[in-house]
Amino acid sequence: MNAKVIVVTSGKGGVGKTTTTANVGVGLAKLGEKVVVIDVDVGLRNLDVVMGLESRVVFDLIDVIEGKCRLQQALIRDKRVENLYLLPASQTRDKDSLDPEIFKAAVKQLIEEEQFDRVIIDSPAGIESGFKTAAAPAQGALVVVNPEVSSVRDADRIIGLLEAQQITEINLVINRLRPKMVASGNMLSEADVLEILGVKPIGIIPEDEGILVSTNIGEPAVLGTTQAGLAFMATARRLRGEDLPFPKLEEDRGFMAVLRRLFGVK
């Protein structure tokens, strides 16, 4: 993706937007980019917890918008990865406190004055004011989708809204894919998702218990070697233009799966 400012969104909540924001941001920084991840989920604020930076929050995005601090004062530098920063959301305000035009100006300052290579924006769930504000400065988007019908339907709506906003670089991150459930016909495959949405995936992340552990301890998965961590790292590499094939995920090779294939039963 050529876009410097990327919004991570989905429409449906709970699909892994914040986890994707954190891991893609860390991955890009590990690859040498100067990256800032911004939490726009005003009133909730989870990105700082997922990144293990919650104890270092002094100022937040709303403080910057309202002029209570300078932008540099609100930025938290990650000590584990060089050139990685967090701009946290406020826990005590609501989404209406964030003006889209002022937010666009703050993002522009991050690019032009602070010289960030990439700004990754964690959008709140839904399609109301929070999403519109998060998407306002975006040049590209990562749409996070789970391989299930309700998530894909919501992603289709979000893609339409992004296109209406003339955001041209839109890519999918298919999150929590379970190969055995796909093989048994109980979960949509990546091909199914692509056929429905017409947007190619830039990342396919398998279901991985290691993500729950990494989230709880504030250690993004790309800092380790779990399946999901490696998949997120590959996503960051593809985002930078590397032509990486998607690994063939483990299929169900049990006795019943063999019978299903022999008799053409999905």
PyRosetta script that sets phi, psi and omega in degrees:
from pyrosetta import init, pose_from_sequence

init()
pose = pose_from_sequence("MNAKVIVVTSGKGGVGKTTTTANVGVGLAKLGEKVVVIDVDVGLRNLDVVMGLESRVVFDLIDVIEGKCRLQQALIRDKRVENLYLLPASQTRDKDSLDPEIFKAAVKQLIEEEQFDRVIIDSPAGIESGFKTAAAPAQGALVVVNPEVSSVRDADRIIGLLEAQQITEINLVINRLRPKMVASGNMLSEADVLEILGVKPIGIIPEDEGILVSTNIGEPAVLGTTQAGLAFMATARRLRGEDLPFPKLEEDRGFMAVLRRLFGVK")
pose.set_psi(1, 133.7)
pose.set_omega(1, 176.8)
pose.set_phi(2, -83.7)
pose.set_psi(2, -18.4)
pose.set_omega(2, -176.3)
pose.set_phi(3, -59.5)
pose.set_psi(3, 132.4)
pose.set_omega(3, 175.1)
pose.set_phi(4, -84.3)
pose.set_psi(4, -30.9)
pose.set_omega(4, -178.1)
pose.set_phi(5, -112.6)
pose.set_psi(5, 115.0)
pose.set_omega(5, -173.4)
pose.set_phi(6, -123.5)
pose.set_psi(6, 126.5)
pose.set_omega(6, 175.3)
pose.set_phi(7, -95.6)
pose.set_psi(7, 135.7)
pose.set_omega(7, 176.9)
pose.set_phi(8, -104.3)
pose.set_psi(8, 117.2)
pose.set_omega(8, -171.2)
pose.set_phi(9, -144.0)
pose.set_psi(9, 176.8)
pose.set_omega(9, -179.4)
pose.set_phi(10, -161.3)
pose.set_psi(10, -30.2)
pose.set_omega(10, -171.2)
pose.set_phi(11, 92.0)
pose.set_psi(11, -62.6)
pose.set_omega(11, 179.5)
pose.set_phi(12, -82.2)
pose.set_psi(12, 138.4)
pose.set_omega(12, 177.9)
pose.set_phi(13, -80.8)
pose.set_psi(13, 159.0)
pose.set_omega(13, 173.5)
pose.set_phi(14, 78.1)
pose.set_psi(14, 16.1)
pose.set_omega(14, -178.0)
pose.set_phi(15, -94.4)
pose.set_psi(15, -11.3)
pose.set_omega(15, 177.8)
pose.set_phi(16, 113.0)
pose.set_psi(16, 27.1)
pose.set_omega(16, 179.4)
pose.set_phi(17, -62.0)
pose.set_psi(17, -49.0)
pose.set_omega(17, -176.0)
pose.set_phi(18, -66.0)
pose.set_psi(18, -41.5)
pose.set_omega(18, 176.6)
pose.set_phi(19, -61.3)
pose.set_psi(19, -41.2)
pose.set_omega(19, 178.8)
pose.set_phi(20, -65.6)
pose.set_psi(20, -44.4)
pose.set_omega(20, 178.7)
pose.set_phi(21, -57.2)
pose.set_psi(21, -49.5)
pose.set_omega(21, -177.9)
pose.set_phi(22, -62.4)
pose.set_psi(22, -47.7)
pose.set_omega(22, -174.2)
pose.set_phi(23, -72.8)
pose.set_psi(23, -39.5)
pose.set_omega(23, 176.6)
pose.set_phi(24, -66.5)
pose.set_psi(24, -41.1)
pose.set_omega(24, 177.9)
pose.set_phi(25, -60.6)
pose.set_psi(25, -47.1)
pose.set_omega(25, 178.4)
pose.set_phi(26, -63.8)
pose.set_psi(26, -42.0)
pose.set_omega(26, 179.9)
pose.set_phi(27, -60.1)
pose.set_psi(27, -45.1)
pose.set_omega(27, 178.9)
pose.set_phi(28, -63.7)
pose.set_psi(28, -39.6)
pose.set_omega(28, 178.8)
pose.set_phi(29, -66.2)
pose.set_psi(29, -38.7)
pose.set_omega(29, 177.1)
pose.set_phi(30, -63.1)
pose.set_psi(30, -27.1)
pose.set_omega(30, 179.8)
pose.set_phi(31, -86.8)
pose.set_psi(31, 3.1)
pose.set_omega(31, 172.3)
pose.set_phi(32, 107.5)
pose.set_psi(32, -0.7)
pose.set_omega(32, 179.2)
pose.set_phi(33, -85.1)
pose.set_psi(33, 150.5)
pose.set_omega(33, 171.4)
pose.set_phi(34, -88.2)
pose.set_psi(34, 115.0)
pose.set_omega(34, -168.1)
pose.set_phi(35, -125.0)
pose.set_psi(35, 139.0)
pose.set_omega(35, 168.4)
pose.set_phi(36, -123.4)
pose.set_psi(36, 131.0)
pose.set_omega(36, 174.7)
pose.set_phi(37, -104.8)
pose.set_psi(37, 134.3)
pose.set_omega(37, -175.3)
pose.set_phi(38, -119.0)
pose.set_psi(38, 128.8)
pose.set_omega(38, 176.0)
pose.set_phi(39, -92.3)
pose.set_psi(39, 114.5)
pose.set_omega(39, 179.9)
pose.set_phi(40, -105.5)
pose.set_psi(40, 7.7)
pose.set_omega(40, 179.0)
pose.set_phi(41, -82.4)
pose.set_psi(41, 68.5)
pose.set_omega(41, -175.2)
pose.set_phi(42, -61.9)
pose.set_psi(42, 131.8)
pose.set_omega(42, -179.6)
pose.set_phi(43, 102.0)
pose.set_psi(43, -21.0)
pose.set_omega(43, 179.9)
pose.set_phi(44, -114.3)
pose.set_psi(44, -60.1)
pose.set_omega(44, 175.8)
pose.set_phi(45, 60.2)
pose.set_psi(45, 93.4)
pose.set_omega(45, 178.5)
pose.set_phi(46, -120.9)
pose.set_psi(46, -19.4)
pose.set_omega(46, -174.7)
pose.set_phi(47, -61.0)
pose.set_psi(47, -36.9)
pose.set_omega(47, 179.5)
pose.set_phi(48, -64.6)
pose.set_psi(48, -33.5)
pose.set_omega(48, 179.3)
pose.set_phi(49, -71.7)
pose.set_psi(49, -45.8)
pose.set_omega(49, -179.7)
pose.set_phi(50, -60.3)
pose.set_psi(50, -32.9)
pose.set_omega(50, -179.4)
pose.set_phi(51, -90.4)
pose.set_psi(51, -2.7)
pose.set_omega(51, 178.7)
pose.set_phi(52, 72.4)
pose.set_psi(52, 28.8)
pose.set_omega(52, -176.1)
pose.set_phi(53, -116.8)
pose.set_psi(53, 10.8)
pose.set_omega(53, -173.3)
pose.set_phi(54, -61.8)
pose.set_psi(54, -31.9)
pose.set_omega(54, -177.3)
pose.set_phi(55, -73.7)
pose.set_psi(55, -9.9)
pose.set_omega(55, -176.4)
pose.set_phi(56, -105.9)
pose.set_psi(56, 5.4)
pose.set_omega(56, 180.0)
pose.set_phi(57, -75.9)
pose.set_psi(57, 121.7)
pose.set_omega(57, 174.6)
pose.set_phi(58, -115.3)
pose.set_psi(58, -54.4)
pose.set_omega(58, 176.2)
pose.set_phi(59, -112.2)
pose.set_psi(59, 162.2)
pose.set_omega(59, -178.8)
pose.set_phi(60, -134.8)
pose.set_psi(60, -177.2)
pose.set_omega(60, -176.1)
pose.set_phi(61, -58.8)
pose.set_psi(61, -41.0)
pose.set_omega(61, -179.8)
pose.set_phi(62, -66.5)
pose.set_psi(62, -36.4)
pose.set_omega(62, 175.9)
pose.set_phi(63, -60.2)
pose.set_psi(63, -38.2)
pose.set_omega(63, 177.6)
pose.set_phi(64, -66.7)
pose.set_psi(64, -48.1)
pose.set_omega(64, -177.7)
pose.set_phi(65, -59.9)
pose.set_psi(65, -38.9)
pose.set_omega(65, -177.1)
pose.set_phi(66, -88.5)
pose.set_psi(66, 2.7)
pose.set_omega(66, 176.2)
pose.set_phi(67, 76.4)
pose.set_psi(67, 18.8)
pose.set_omega(67, -180.0)
pose.set_phi(68, -80.3)
pose.set_psi(68, -15.6)
pose.set_omega(68, 176.6)
pose.set_phi(69, -154.9)
pose.set_psi(69, 163.7)
pose.set_omega(69, 174.7)
pose.set_phi(70, -79.5)
pose.set_psi(70, 156.5)
pose.set_omega(70, -179.1)
pose.set_phi(71, -56.3)
pose.set_psi(71, -42.2)
pose.set_omega(71, -178.5)
pose.set_phi(72, -62.4)
pose.set_psi(72, -30.4)
pose.set_omega(72, -179.3)
pose.set_phi(73, -69.9)
pose.set_psi(73, -29.0)
pose.set_omega(73, -177.3)
pose.set_phi(74, -85.8)
pose.set_psi(74, -18.8)
pose.set_omega(74, -179.1)
pose.set_phi(75, -72.8)
pose.set_psi(75, 130.8)
pose.set_omega(75, 178.3)
pose.set_phi(76, -108.3)
pose.set_psi(76, 121.2)
pose.set_omega(76, 179.6)
pose.set_phi(77, -86.0)
pose.set_psi(77, 129.5)
pose.set_omega(77, 177.1)
pose.set_phi(78, -75.3)
pose.set_psi(78, 126.8)
pose.set_omega(78, -176.7)
pose.set_phi(79, -81.2)
pose.set_psi(79, -12.5)
pose.set_omega(79, -178.0)
pose.set_phi(80, -87.6)
pose.set_psi(80, -32.0)
pose.set_omega(80, -175.3)
pose.set_phi(81, -126.2)
pose.set_psi(81, 124.7)
pose.set_omega(81, -178.8)
pose.set_phi(82, -65.1)
pose.set_psi(82, 142.2)
pose.set_omega(82, 175.8)
pose.set_phi(83, 65.6)
pose.set_psi(83, 27.7)
pose.set_omega(83, 175.1)
pose.set_phi(84, -115.9)
pose.set_psi(84, 129.0)
pose.set_omega(84, -176.9)
pose.set_phi(85, -133.4)
pose.set_psi(85, 154.7)
pose.set_omega(85, 176.3)
pose.set_phi(86, -122.7)
pose.set_psi(86, 135.7)
pose.set_omega(86, 169.1)
pose.set_phi(87, -114.0)
pose.set_psi(87, 104.0)
pose.set_omega(87, -171.8)
pose.set_phi(88, -79.4)
pose.set_psi(88, 161.3)
pose.set_omega(88, 174.5)
pose.set_phi(89, -87.4)
pose.set_psi(89, 168.6)
pose.set_omega(89, 175.0)
pose.set_phi(90, -88.6)
pose.set_psi(90, 141.1)
pose.set_omega(90, 176.2)
pose.set_phi(91, -92.0)
pose.set_psi(91, -14.3)
pose.set_omega(91, -170.7)
pose.set_phi(92, -107.3)
pose.set_psi(92, -1.0)
pose.set_omega(92, -179.3)
pose.set_phi(93, -116.0)
pose.set_psi(93, 177.2)
pose.set_omega(93, 177.1)
pose.set_phi(94, -115.2)
pose.set_psi(94, 173.3)
pose.set_omega(94, -172.9)
pose.set_phi(95, -64.2)
pose.set_psi(95, -23.8)
pose.set_omega(95, 179.6)
pose.set_phi(96, -71.0)
pose.set_psi(96, -11.7)
pose.set_omega(96, 179.2)
pose.set_phi(97, -75.6)
pose.set_psi(97, -11.7)
pose.set_omega(97, -174.5)
pose.set_phi(98, -104.6)
pose.set_psi(98, 109.0)
pose.set_omega(98, -179.9)
pose.set_phi(99, -81.9)
pose.set_psi(99, 127.3)
pose.set_omega(99, -176.5)
pose.set_phi(100, -59.0)
pose.set_psi(100, -39.5)
pose.set_omega(100, -177.2)
pose.set_phi(101, -69.6)
pose.set_psi(101, -40.2)
pose.set_omega(101, 178.3)
pose.set_phi(102, -68.6)
pose.set_psi(102, -36.4)
pose.set_omega(102, 177.0)
pose.set_phi(103, -63.9)
pose.set_psi(103, -42.4)
pose.set_omega(103, 177.4)
pose.set_phi(104, -59.2)
pose.set_psi(104, -40.1)
pose.set_omega(104, 179.7)
pose.set_phi(105, -65.5)
pose.set_psi(105, -37.9)
pose.set_omega(105, 179.0)
pose.set_phi(106, -66.3)
pose.set_psi(106, -41.2)
pose.set_omega(106, 178.4)
pose.set_phi(107, -65.8)
pose.set_psi(107, -40.2)
pose.set_omega(107, 177.3)
pose.set_phi(108, -60.6)
pose.set_psi(108, -38.9)
pose.set_omega(108, 178.1)
pose.set_phi(109, -65.3)
pose.set_psi(109, -38.1)
pose.set_omega(109, 178.8)
pose.set_phi(110, -61.8)
pose.set_psi(110, -38.8)
pose.set_omega(110, -179.2)
pose.set_phi(111, -76.5)
pose.set_psi(111, -48.5)
pose.set_omega(111, -170.6)
pose.set_phi(112, -83.3)
pose.set_psi(112, -39.1)
pose.set_omega(112, -175.4)
pose.set_phi(113, -98.8)
pose.set_psi(113, -40.6)
pose.set_omega(113, -178.7)
pose.set_phi(114, -88.0)
pose.set_psi(114, -6.9)
pose.set_omega(114, 172.8)
pose.set_phi(115, 61.7)
pose.set_psi(115, 40.2)
pose.set_omega(115, 175.3)
pose.set_phi(116, -78.1)
pose.set_psi(116, 138.5)
pose.set_omega(116, 176.5)
pose.set_phi(117, -76.5)
pose.set_psi(117, -30.3)
pose.set_omega(117, -174.8)
pose.set_phi(118, -149.6)
pose.set_psi(118, 135.6)
pose.set_omega(118, 174.4)
pose.set_phi(119, -116.5)
pose.set_psi(119, 119.0)
pose.set_omega(119, -178.8)
pose.set_phi(120, -110.6)
pose.set_psi(120, 120.2)
pose.set_omega(120, -173.3)
pose.set_phi(121, -107.3)
pose.set_psi(121, 121.5)
pose.set_omega(121, 177.8)
pose.set_phi(122, -87.0)
pose.set_psi(122, 107.3)
pose.set_omega(122, -176.4)
pose.set_phi(123, -82.9)
pose.set_psi(123, 145.5)
pose.set_omega(123, 171.6)
pose.set_phi(124, -69.9)
pose.set_psi(124, 162.8)
pose.set_omega(124, 178.5)
pose.set_phi(125, -69.6)
pose.set_psi(125, 159.1)
pose.set_omega(125, 177.2)
pose.set_phi(126, 93.8)
pose.set_psi(126, -178.6)
pose.set_omega(126, -176.8)
pose.set_phi(127, -124.3)
pose.set_psi(127, 21.8)
pose.set_omega(127, -177.8)
pose.set_phi(128, -90.4)
pose.set_psi(128, -152.0)
pose.set_omega(128, -171.9)
pose.set_phi(129, -60.2)
pose.set_psi(129, -36.2)
pose.set_omega(129, -179.2)
pose.set_phi(130, -61.5)
pose.set_psi(130, -44.0)
pose.set_omega(130, 177.7)
pose.set_phi(131, -64.8)
pose.set_psi(131, -44.7)
pose.set_omega(131, -177.6)
pose.set_phi(132, -61.9)
pose.set_psi(132, -39.0)
pose.set_omega(132, 177.8)
pose.set_phi(133, -67.0)
pose.set_psi(133, -46.0)
pose.set_omega(133, -179.2)
pose.set_phi(134, -61.0)
pose.set_psi(134, -37.3)
pose.set_omega(134, -176.9)
pose.set_phi(135, -83.3)
pose.set_psi(135, -14.1)
pose.set_omega(135, -173.5)
pose.set_phi(136, -54.1)
pose.set_psi(136, -45.8)
pose.set_omega(136, -179.0)
pose.set_phi(137, -90.9)
pose.set_psi(137, 0.7)
pose.set_omega(137, -169.7)
pose.set_phi(138, -73.9)
pose.set_psi(138, 142.5)
pose.set_omega(138, 173.1)
pose.set_phi(139, -105.9)
pose.set_psi(139, -20.1)
pose.set_omega(139, 179.1)
pose.set_phi(140, -145.2)
pose.set_psi(140, 169.0)
pose.set_omega(140, -177.6)
pose.set_phi(141, -145.2)
pose.set_psi(141, 143.3)
pose.set_omega(141, 166.6)
pose.set_phi(142, -108.9)
pose.set_psi(142, 116.0)
pose.set_omega(142, 179.1)
pose.set_phi(143, -97.5)
pose.set_psi(143, 113.9)
pose.set_omega(143, -177.6)
pose.set_phi(144, -89.1)
pose.set_psi(144, 129.3)
pose.set_omega(144, -176.9)
pose.set_phi(145, -138.1)
pose.set_psi(145, 137.5)
pose.set_omega(145, 169.7)
pose.set_phi(146, -89.9)
pose.set_psi(146, 148.4)
pose.set_omega(146, -177.5)
pose.set_phi(147, -76.6)
pose.set_psi(147, 62.6)
pose.set_omega(147, 177.3)
pose.set_phi(148, -140.4)
pose.set_psi(148, 154.8)
pose.set_omega(148, -169.2)
pose.set_phi(149, -59.9)
pose.set_psi(149, -46.0)
pose.set_omega(149, -176.2)
pose.set_phi(150, -64.8)
pose.set_psi(150, -39.3)
pose.set_omega(150, 179.3)
pose.set_phi(151, -67.3)
pose.set_psi(151, -42.0)
pose.set_omega(151, 179.7)
pose.set_phi(152, -65.3)
pose.set_psi(152, -40.0)
pose.set_omega(152, 178.3)
pose.set_phi(153, -62.1)
pose.set_psi(153, -44.2)
pose.set_omega(153, 178.4)
pose.set_phi(154, -65.8)
pose.set_psi(154, -37.2)
pose.set_omega(154, 178.3)
pose.set_phi(155, -63.9)
pose.set_psi(155, -37.1)
pose.set_omega(155, 178.3)
pose.set_phi(156, -61.2)
pose.set_psi(156, -40.5)
pose.set_omega(156, 178.4)
pose.set_phi(157, -65.6)
pose.set_psi(157, -43.5)
pose.set_omega(157, -179.3)
pose.set_phi(158, -63.6)
pose.set_psi(158, -42.0)
pose.set_omega(158, 179.7)
pose.set_phi(159, -60.0)
pose.set_psi(159, -41.0)
pose.set_omega(159, 176.9)
pose.set_phi(160, -61.3)
pose.set_psi(160, -41.1)
pose.set_omega(160, 178.9)
pose.set_phi(161, -67.5)
pose.set_psi(161, -39.4)
pose.set_omega(161, 178.7)
pose.set_phi(162, -65.4)
pose.set_psi(162, -42.4)
pose.set_omega(162, 178.8)
pose.set_phi(163, -65.0)
pose.set_psi(163, -36.9)
pose.set_omega(163, 177.7)
pose.set_phi(164, -64.9)
pose.set_psi(164, -26.2)
pose.set_omega(164, 178.0)
pose.set_phi(165, -87.3)
pose.set_psi(165, 5.9)
pose.set_omega(165, 178.0)
pose.set_phi(166, 64.2)
pose.set_psi(166, 32.8)
pose.set_omega(166, 170.8)
pose.set_phi(167, -86.8)
pose.set_psi(167, 111.5)
pose.set_omega(167, -169.4)
pose.set_phi(168, -91.4)
pose.set_psi(168, -29.8)
pose.set_omega(168, -179.0)
pose.set_phi(169, -94.3)
pose.set_psi(169, 96.1)
pose.set_omega(169, -179.2)
pose.set_phi(170, -121.3)
pose.set_psi(170, 124.9)
pose.set_omega(170, 178.8)
pose.set_phi(171, -130.2)
pose.set_psi(171, 152.9)
pose.set_omega(171, 179.0)
pose.set_phi(172, -95.8)
pose.set_psi(172, 144.7)
pose.set_omega(172, 164.1)
pose.set_phi(173, -119.0)
pose.set_psi(173, 109.6)
pose.set_omega(173, 178.2)
pose.set_phi(174, -86.2)
pose.set_psi(174, 114.3)
pose.set_omega(174, -171.4)
pose.set_phi(175, -111.2)
pose.set_psi(175, 146.2)
pose.set_omega(175, 175.9)
pose.set_phi(176, 66.5)
pose.set_psi(176, 41.9)
pose.set_omega(176, 177.0)
pose.set_phi(177, -77.0)
pose.set_psi(177, 131.9)
pose.set_omega(177, 178.0)
pose.set_phi(178, -114.1)
pose.set_psi(178, 102.6)
pose.set_omega(178, -175.4)
pose.set_phi(179, -54.8)
pose.set_psi(179, -38.7)
pose.set_omega(179, -178.2)
pose.set_phi(180, -67.3)
pose.set_psi(180, -37.0)
pose.set_omega(180, 177.8)
pose.set_phi(181, -70.9)
pose.set_psi(181, -34.2)
pose.set_omega(181, 175.7)
pose.set_phi(182, -64.3)
pose.set_psi(182, -45.9)
pose.set_omega(182, -178.3)
pose.set_phi(183, -62.3)
pose.set_psi(183, -32.4)
pose.set_omega(183, -179.2)
pose.set_phi(184, -87.2)
pose.set_psi(184, -1.3)
pose.set_omega(184, 178.6)
pose.set_phi(185, 82.2)
pose.set_psi(185, 12.2)
pose.set_omega(185, -177.8)
pose.set_phi(186, -100.3)
pose.set_psi(186, 5.3)
pose.set_omega(186, 177.2)
pose.set_phi(187, -148.0)
pose.set_psi(187, 145.0)
pose.set_omega(187, 176.8)
pose.set_phi(188, -63.4)
pose.set_psi(188, 142.0)
pose.set_omega(188, 175.4)
pose.set_phi(189, -88.2)
pose.set_psi(189, 169.7)
pose.set_omega(189, 176.5)
pose.set_phi(190, -61.7)
pose.set_psi(190, -33.2)
pose.set_omega(190, 177.6)
pose.set_phi(191, -66.0)
pose.set_psi(191, -38.2)
pose.set_omega(191, 177.5)
pose.set_phi(192, -62.6)
pose.set_psi(192, -46.0)
pose.set_omega(192, -178.4)
pose.set_phi(193, -63.2)
pose.set_psi(193, -42.1)
pose.set_omega(193, 179.4)
pose.set_phi(194, -64.0)
pose.set_psi(194, -41.1)
pose.set_omega(194, -179.2)
pose.set_phi(195, -65.3)
pose.set_psi(195, -38.1)
pose.set_omega(195, -178.4)
pose.set_phi(196, -73.3)
pose.set_psi(196, -44.7)
pose.set_omega(196, -172.0)
pose.set_phi(197, -93.8)
pose.set_psi(197, -23.6)
pose.set_omega(197, -179.8)
pose.set_phi(198, 69.3)
pose.set_psi(198, 20.6)
pose.set_omega(198, 179.4)
pose.set_phi(199, -124.4)
pose.set_psi(199, 130.4)
pose.set_omega(199, -177.4)
pose.set_phi(200, -74.8)
pose.set_psi(200, 142.7)
pose.set_omega(200, 175.8)
pose.set_phi(201, -76.2)
pose.set_psi(201, 143.1)
pose.set_omega(201, 172.3)
pose.set_phi(202, -103.8)
pose.set_psi(202, -12.8)
pose.set_omega(202, 178.0)
pose.set_phi(203, -151.4)
pose.set_psi(203, 138.2)
pose.set_omega(203, 173.4)
pose.set_phi(204, -125.7)
pose.set_psi(204, 113.3)
pose.set_omega(204, -172.5)
pose.set_phi(205, -109.6)
pose.set_psi(205, 120.1)
pose.set_omega(205, 179.8)
pose.set_phi(206, -74.0)
pose.set_psi(206, 154.7)
pose.set_omega(206, 171.9)
pose.set_phi(207, -59.6)
pose.set_psi(207, 131.8)
pose.set_omega(207, -173.6)
pose.set_phi(208, -151.5)
pose.set_psi(208, 120.2)
pose.set_omega(208, 178.7)
pose.set_phi(209, -62.0)
pose.set_psi(209, -23.1)
pose.set_omega(209, 179.4)
pose.set_phi(210, -61.7)
pose.set_psi(210, -25.6)
pose.set_omega(210, 178.3)
pose.set_phi(211, -64.9)
pose.set_psi(211, -42.1)
pose.set_omega(211, 178.6)
pose.set_phi(212, -60.9)
pose.set_psi(212, -42.5)
pose.set_omega(212, 178.7)
pose.set_phi(213, -63.6)
pose.set_psi(213, -48.2)
pose.set_omega(213, -177.1)
pose.set_phi(214, -63.0)
pose.set_psi(214, -37.1)
pose.set_omega(214, 178.6)
pose.set_phi(215, -66.7)
pose.set_psi(215, -42.6)
pose.set_omega(215, -177.7)
pose.set_phi(216, -66.2)
pose.set_psi(216, -31.9)
pose.set_omega(216, -178.1)
pose.set_phi(217, -98.9)
pose.set_psi(217, 0.3)
pose.set_omega(217, 178.4)
pose.set_phi(218, 68.1)
pose.set_psi(218, 38.7)
pose.set_omega(218, -178.7)
pose.set_phi(219, -127.2)
pose.set_psi(219, 94.7)
pose.set_omega(219, -177.6)
pose.set_phi(220, -49.5)
pose.set_psi(220, 140.8)
pose.set_omega(220, -171.7)
pose.set_phi(221, -60.2)
pose.set_psi(221, -28.0)
pose.set_omega(221, -178.8)
pose.set_phi(222, -68.3)
pose.set_psi(222, -10.2)
pose.set_omega(222, 175.6)
pose.set_phi(223, -82.8)
pose.set_psi(223, -7.0)
pose.set_omega(223, 179.2)
pose.set_phi(224, -120.1)
pose.set_psi(224, -157.4)
pose.set_omega(224, -175.0)
pose.set_phi(225, -127.9)
pose.set_psi(225, 27.5)
pose.set_omega(225, 176.0)
pose.set_phi(226, -71.1)
pose.set_psi(226, 165.1)
pose.set_omega(226, 178.2)
pose.set_phi(227, -56.3)
pose.set_psi(227, -47.4)
pose.set_omega(227, -178.7)
pose.set_phi(228, -66.1)
pose.set_psi(228, -39.5)
pose.set_omega(228, 179.3)
pose.set_phi(229, -60.8)
pose.set_psi(229, -43.6)
pose.set_omega(229, 178.3)
pose.set_phi(230, -66.0)
pose.set_psi(230, -36.3)
pose.set_omega(230, 179.3)
pose.set_phi(231, -68.6)
pose.set_psi(231, -38.5)
pose.set_omega(231, 176.9)
pose.set_phi(232, -66.9)
pose.set_psi(232, -37.3)
pose.set_omega(232, 178.4)
pose.set_phi(233, -65.4)
pose.set_psi(233, -39.8)
pose.set_omega(233, 176.6)
pose.set_phi(234, -64.2)
pose.set_psi(234, -35.5)
pose.set_omega(234, 177.2)
pose.set_phi(235, -62.3)
pose.set_psi(235, -44.4)
pose.set_omega(235, 178.4)
pose.set_phi(236, -62.1)
pose.set_psi(236, -38.9)
pose.set_omega(236, 179.0)
pose.set_phi(237, -65.8)
pose.set_psi(237, -41.9)
pose.set_omega(237, 177.7)
pose.set_phi(238, -64.6)
pose.set_psi(238, -36.8)
pose.set_omega(238, 179.2)
pose.set_phi(239, -61.1)
pose.set_psi(239, -31.5)
pose.set_omega(239, 178.4)
pose.set_phi(240, -84.2)
pose.set_psi(240, -0.8)
pose.set_omega(240, 174.4)
pose.set_phi(241, 108.3)
pose.set_psi(241, -1.2)
pose.set_omega(241, 178.9)
pose.set_phi(242, -71.9)
pose.set_psi(242, 137.8)
pose.set_omega(242, -179.0)
pose.set_phi(243, -92.1)
pose.set_psi(243, 82.4)
pose.set_omega(243, -177.3)
pose.set_phi(244, -101.5)
pose.set_psi(244, 130.4)
pose.set_omega(244, 175.4)
pose.set_phi(245, -71.6)
pose.set_psi(245, 152.9)
pose.set_omega(245, 174.6)
pose.set_phi(246, -80.1)
pose.set_psi(246, 131.8)
pose.set_omega(246, -179.8)
pose.set_phi(247, -66.2)
pose.set_psi(247, 148.2)
pose.set_omega(247, 176.6)
pose.set_phi(248, -77.0)
pose.set_psi(248, 111.5)
pose.set_omega(248, -177.7)
pose.set_phi(249, -73.5)
pose.set_psi(249, 153.8)
pose.set_omega(249, -177.2)
pose.set_phi(250, -57.2)
pose.set_psi(250, 132.7)
pose.set_omega(250, 178.0)
pose.set_phi(251, -102.4)
pose.set_psi(251, 161.7)
pose.set_omega(251, 175.3)
pose.set_phi(252, -72.7)
pose.set_psi(252, 113.9)
pose.set_omega(252, -178.4)
pose.set_phi(253, -113.2)
pose.set_psi(253, 20.2)
pose.set_omega(253, 179.0)
pose.set_phi(254, -70.1)
pose.set_psi(254, 174.0)
pose.set_omega(254, -177.2)
pose.set_phi(255, -58.0)
pose.set_psi(255, -44.7)
pose.set_omega(255, -178.7)
pose.set_phi(256, -66.1)
pose.set_psi(256, -34.8)
pose.set_omega(256, 179.3)
pose.set_phi(257, -66.0)
pose.set_psi(257, -38.5)
pose.set_omega(257, 177.5)
pose.set_phi(258, -62.9)
pose.set_psi(258, -43.9)
pose.set_omega(258, 178.4)
pose.set_phi(259, -61.8)
pose.set_psi(259, -41.9)
pose.set_omega(259, -179.2)
pose.set_phi(260, -61.3)
pose.set_psi(260, -42.9)
pose.set_omega(260, -179.9)
pose.set_phi(261, -67.5)
pose.set_psi(261, -38.9)
pose.set_omega(261, -179.5)
pose.set_phi(262, -63.7)
pose.set_psi(262, -38.2)
pose.set_omega(262, -176.8)
pose.set_phi(263, -99.3)
pose.set_psi(263, 7.2)
pose.set_omega(263, 176.3)
pose.set_phi(264, 69.1)
pose.set_psi(264, 25.1)
pose.set_omega(264, 179.8)
pose.set_phi(265, -94.6)
pose.set_psi(265, 128.7)
pose.set_omega(265, 179.6)
pose.set_phi(266, -89.7)
pose.dump_pdb("model.pdb")
